Amino acid sequence: MEYVSTRGGVGAVDFEGALFSGYAPDGGLFMPQHIPLLDGDTLRRWSCLSYPELVKELCSLFITDKLVPRSTLNDLIDRAFSRFRHKDVIHLSRLKDGMNVLELWHGVTYAFKDLSLSCTGQFLQYFLEKKQKHVTILVAHGNSDEIDEPIKELFADVDFARKYNLMSLNSVNWSRIMVQIAHHFYAYFQCAPSLDTTPLPVVEIVVPTGGGGNITAGCIAQKMGLPIRLVAVVNSNDIIHRTVQHGDFSLSESVKATLASAMDIQEPYNVERILWLLSGSDNRLTKTLMEQFSVLKSLKLPEDLHRKLSETLRSCSASDEDIVRAMQRCWEENRYLLCPHSAVAAHYHYSQPDSTPRCCLAPASAAKFQEALLRAGLVPQLPPEITALTTMETRSTLLERGQDWAQVLWERIKVVAQRWEAQGNRSAPGQREISRQGVTQT
């Protein structure tokens, strides 16, 4: 299995190359050169697997045994999930009115990213220890549309990125998308009424969508033969909804602050992967479209590509009022607390009069969003791990508007690199203490 850039400007790399690159050097995103197709018998066999077992099977399709032996891969994934609070790692709650909620938030930070990042961390550690190397990881906090731009600028400086071993762990990184494919398989197997029929039944997966990582994983699962219908649900920052409905991939005047804050994104970079998939891996078209969007911040999809997108995805946009109503209704009917992002998915479910088998992905615990719960007239139930955060030290460097943020990050990276060099003889690469120096913006 090799990986190619959606823009076609670089040669193919293996999984290790894609893992350590984040963005491809040509500005594109890495994708598998081909998507494995699974038959009905394989799907029926997999239907009995636990979530960790599904992750192992899926990862083994995208990581060659030569690169990571299967027994080692299994051990890495077991280690990744060892700190999750739920015995099954993720959990499906079956609620009234036919609503199924797949809880993806039983990791240490109470968010779905724990699933893919725990695995990605293990993959990184495996390769770093093997080669006695270290890397500098850049991730966005806060309004990721704004902070992504200076990060992209640093990655575009290929010499700088190579010198300081830069990589990204947001959902531009293929490893995260790969692990998130398992969400859709597990959701399908939990919610399909029967796998004894031919063709297999269809299950609708409702995906709260910000940067587009989870919905991209769903599109790949579809391509692999999983019979799912995907719904991308967004808040008032509705660029993906407008793209699906009208082919209008263009920015609004500004990012709107909503109760579902992690979805307050206007530039969902993973749309590039979806367009590449639906265009038949046409890297020339993808490059043209994304470069046009980069310059004009506006793009009208070609008619054929828009048709394929609207056939692949349904979409829905929810206001803050819709979010509050969904949270209230779910509590009244089930005594079950939804986070505002999960409530966007619930809003879609409540608006559907049919009895289609459906699963709403829940990306975060309601405990992380006390303000939204209080606005809905609900009482937060705070676990001790979250309560403890209020007394912990916050470490950050403020970035003021008007500053050259890329330059600030450039200087910070040089300082961190010098620190690692000074510590080089005192600790093994791949095992050094990770700097917790954060960057916030005002």
C-alpha angles and dihedrals in degrees: 000000000000131000129226133191118256086231097050097226099122137046124263119278134194125245092275091054092049092046094054097040106058097182114031114246090253091058094258131114126254119249133173112271088231134013115231113238117219124204127221094260091056091049092050090049092049092049090083095053125108119239094261090049090052090051090052093050093047095045090050088061092057101035116058119231088233091061097041116009111234094242090052091047090053091050092049092052093046089052091048093057097040094098098051116118098220118073090226093045091229127033138206116220114199109209137180123286091038094289116151117191119196107207108215094170108084094110129101096279095040092240136108092246089074089073098058097030093053090055093042090051090054092049090050093048091050094055095038093053091045092054099029093236138132132211138207110232121208119195132168123243126189120358096016094191089068100038094044091066098065089041090054089048091056093048090048088062093080095185092051093045091050095045094053097034093239120190137162129228100190116104093285083082111094093216091067093049090048094056092044090060086076091064089067096047092049092046091050095049092047095049106033109109093219139348093202094088131086117250096032116245121263122243123196115227115200111205125193101222133206116136089009100242098127094043090049089053088052092052089052091049088053091051088051089060102264106147099229133136112216129216119190108205121192140174125238089303088082108168093127091048091051091047093052094043101039109006088248107144098173137124126256119226093269145349111272118224108233139171088256091063099169087063094053091115131129100181107054098188095192090068083082089065092049093050090049091051094048094045091060093258091303100169094178092057092043091051092049093048096046094045089051090050091047091056103035100026084221132089136173109205118232109261095247093049092048090051091053091048094051090048090052100043139036117199143198136183123212128198123215088260090055090050093051092048092050092049091049095047093048090051094046094049100036110012084238124138119221125196112233092256092053087046090061087061091045090052089059092048093050090051093057117090096192130089097233112153102257140177125197115207112226108205100184144020117260087231090076093060107056095153092056092048092050091049088055089051092249129133117239117232104212121199116215092250091063094041089054091060091073091069098043124105117257115218119191146131115231118231111207122210109258093037121115095250094188089056091049091051091045091056092045092052091052091052092049091047091052090051091053091049090053090051093043096107095043102059139022119261113255090029103065122120110274114236111245093197105138132199122219131178136222 
